[in-house]
């Protein structure tokens, strides 16, 4: 799977959660449990990249639990 496809899968999952949540809600996303096709480390890298690009805001990061 290409990098763009992996990023799209994460964004798609986040969007599906946002569509159901009230405006302004904090969305809970657990890397490694959300998308079967991606590994935990890949999901964490994608989430951090999206945060660095200003697309999402990471409010809590428990990445050390995975290492």
Secondary structure, DSSP 8 states (H G I E B T S, - for coil): --HHHHHHHHHHHHHHHHHHS-TT------TTTS-TTS-HHHHHHHHHHHHHTTSS--S---GGGT-
